[in-house]
Amino acid sequence: MFNYFANPVRFLRLTSKLQPITMFVASVTIGLGLYYGLVKSPPDYQQSETVRIMYVHVPAAWMAMFCYVAIACSSAVALIWRHMLANIIAKSTAPIGASFTFLALATGSLWGKPMWGTWWVWDARLTSVLILFFLYLGYMVLYNAFDDQSRGARAAAILSIVGVINVPIIKFSVDWWNTLHQPASVIKMDGPSIHPSMLTPLILMAVGYTALYFWLLFVRTRAELNANKVRMMSIQQVET
Amino acid sequence: MLNNLINFLSMGGYGHFIWGAFGLSAIVLIGLIIQILQFLKSSETLLHSIKEKTNETET
């Protein structure tokens, strides 16, 4: 399958069909998610209205990890099979994932102040997510740090694969260490422990953020492939 | 009617935090969308102009 879609022309043909679909799904689910999250869902019995921050905080945090794993996987594909497209997918994911990570940190801070009484604590969950944010920044800087694009891509790919160890640390940090952050309540062995009235907007927003990621990824890979073509054509022009 | 709206916006006294979190998410994500769409547009214009240039030199 990788080899089939490693052909940019085939990939672009597929994504040109998926682009409007993902954009449509993202706008509908985020729209519905905002309505359910801000209007229809009830306040929490302990956290009152602040629980609504969950609907933008948790999906952003999920996407922060999802995007990072996507970068690491496509980087591995790029290193092993040398598919140029895999590097471009990883590169295009990075700013999207970094934005989601920033949002997870910032909205968490806005939730922490009224509920924990502090904007920030240096505990395992918050610190490991901050490290994830720095991994994204490091990846993007390293990718563009070399005159030779392929060397930058290689160095950044290795960084992303080494850094993937941080993802399980984030996931299990709330179980392994004492923290102010609550443990998982949706993705659990015995099913979610959230009432459907709150689970509905949460799932809607999560689906919306995922669709938004794929839409932006497709648009960005298209732009990166254009930029690559421009680079190659200008080299040819210089040579002739 | 107006009271309902004020009630809704105040969010039980936590309005700053809640609207702050939703507003910030909107600003960051819309900014990201605009930036990526602009990148696509500029890459397309650049590709178009360089294609025209190569056509000119060939003819």
Interface residues (C-beta under 8 A of the other chain):
Chain A: L34 L38 V39 P43 S48 E49 T50 R52 I53 V56 H57 A60 P95 I96 S99 F102 L103 A106 T107 L110 W111 K113 P114 L212 L216 V219 R220 R222 A223 E224 N226 A227 K229 V230 M233 S234 Q236 Q237 T240
Chain B: F8 M11 G12 G13 Y14 F17 I18 G20 A21 F22 L24 S25 V28 L29 L32 I33 Q35 I36 L37 F39 L40 S43 E44 L46 L47 I50 K51 K53 T54 T57
